[in-house]
């Protein structure tokens, strides 16, 4: 116990520290019933194939170079990674982003160490065989915050997080950094007894969209 306490006290500072935390709630009762993840992925693919225009505005597809990354922290230091397979679209009306939908191919998870990358894909973390996709669908974008439903490893929660959302020069952009508690989505793996993993994970989004 003494060793563990000292490890915590003298742990390296982390990029995860002192970042804004997302507000997380259970999915509202009136929210649309969560669809099977394969169905969501297929619907997102179809939606991204053909740009649409409706009363809510134009649909702009995700542009190349968009990134969605994460930083996890252990007692001994940080590990970074992200997802190579992200797709999505935003609705734009009156020169403002009114909604955003994202699909993440969890099999494209990468990390800064090969063994960690493999571990993240197994049932201790993302369980990508059983849950190949994660999704996010916004319900509100207002006052520098985005609210929506994040579905990860089959668990759906409503999240509200800070983001810079802009439309300029024919492109829309969404940028933000915030933390989420991985255990809320059922990712419980604690790490090694002498190198425990923090519950908070830093999410770093830098995405752009265009017609």
N, C-alpha and C positions, 0 to 999 in steps of 0.2 A: 504493500500500500504506500509506504514512504517513497518508493521509487516512482510509482505512478503519479503521486502528488508533485514530486519534483519535476517530472517530465512535463506536466501541465504548466507549472509555474515558469519553466525556462524554455518553453516551446518557442520556436521561431515565429516572428510576426507573419501574418498571412494576408494575402490579397483579399480574402473573404471578409476580413475584419472591417468593421465600420462602414459597411455598404448598406444602402437602404434595403429593408426586408419587404417582400411582397406580402400583402394581406391575403390570407387564404380562408375560405369559407366552404362549407358544404354546398353542393350544387342546389340552387333554389328549386323548390318543388315545382314551379311553373316552367322550369327549363325543359327544352325538348329532350325526350328520352335519348340516352346515349346509344348510338348505333354501333354495330360491330365494326372493329377497326379496319378490316379489309374493305367493308362497304364504304367507310369514310374515305379511305385512300383512293378507291376507284372513282368516287364522286368528285374528289378534288382533282384527279387527273383529267376527268372529262371537262371539268370547269376551266382548267388551265389551258386546254387545247383550243378553245374558241372564246376569244374576248367577247364579253356581253355588255350591252348597255340597257339599263332599266331606269325606273323612276328614282332609284337611289344613286345613280351615277354610273360612271365607267368602271369596268373591272380591269385593273392593271396587274400584270403578272410579275412574279419575282424575277429580278435581273441577276445575271451572272455576277459573281463576286460577293454575293450576300453570305453572311456568316452567322452561325449560332454556336457559341462556345460555352464552356463551363470551367470552373476552377473548384476543385475539392481540396480539403485540407485535412492533414493528419497532424499528430503531435510533432512529428519530425519535419513537416514541410508540406508545401502545396504540390498538387498535380493538376495539369491542365489538359483539356481535350475539347471535343466538339462533335459535330455531326456533319458529314460531307453531303448527305442526301436530304436537303431541305427543299420544300416546294410550297408555293402558296400564292395568294393574291390579296389585293386590297380593293375596296370600293372607294372611288374618289368622286366627290360632288362639290361644286362651288369652291374648288381649289383647296379642299381639305379631305383627309382620309376619314371615312365614316365607319369602316369595318375592316377587319383582317382575319384571314383564315390561313393556317399553316398545317402542313403534314411533314413529319420527320420520319425518315427511314432509319429505325434504330439499329439496323444491321450495319450502318455506315459509321457507327460510333468509333471515334479514334481517341487516343491518349498519348501522353508523352513517354510511355514505356510499353513495349509489346505485351508483357505479362499483365499489366494493368488493363490494357485494351481488351485482352481476351477475358479477363475477370469481369469487366463491366458488362459484357454481353451475356454472362451466365445468370442463373436464377438468383444469385446473391444480390444482383443489382437490376439490370434492365430486362433480363429474361427474354432476349430478342426472338427466340424461336417461337415462344407462345404469344408474345406481344410485339410483332414486327414493326408497328407504327405507333407514334404518339401524335396527338393533334391538339391544336389550339383554335378556338373560335371566339372572337370578341363579341361582347354584348354592348360595350360602351367605350368610347374614346372621348375623354373630356378632361380639361384642366391639367394637362400634362400627365395623365394616367390612362392606362388601358385596363379594362376589366373583361374577363372572358373565362371560358371553361378549358382547362388544361387536362387532357386525358393521357395518363402515363401508366404503363404496365396494368392497364385495365381499370385504373382508379381515376375518377373525375372529380376535380375540385374547381371552385370558382376562385380565380386569382386576380388581384389588382396590383399593378406595378407601375413605377414611374418610367416614362419614356419620352424621348424627343421625337415628335411626329411632324414631318414637314412635307410640303409639296412645293417644288420649285424647279424651273428649267426643264419641265417635262418629265420629272421623276418624283416619286414619293419615297421617303426614307423613314425608317423606324430604328432608333438607336436607344439602348438602355442597358443599365447594369443594376442588378438587384439579386437578393438571395431568396432561396426557398428552402424549407425544411424537408429534406428528402423522405423522412419518416412519415410525413403526412400522406405520401403516395405509396407507402408500404415498403420502402427500401430500408430495411432494418439492419443490414450487415454492419457490425460494430468496428471491424478491423481487428488487428492483433492486440492482445492485452497490453503490450508495451508501446503501441503505436495506434491509438484509437483515432477513429475518423470523426470529424465534426458532423453534426446533423445538417448544418447550413451549407448550401452549395451556391456559388456565385454563377449567375447566368449572364452572359454577355451577348447581346444581340446587335447586329449591324447589318441591316437589310435594306435593299432598295427595290423599287417596283416601277414598271413603265408599261405603256400601251404596247 
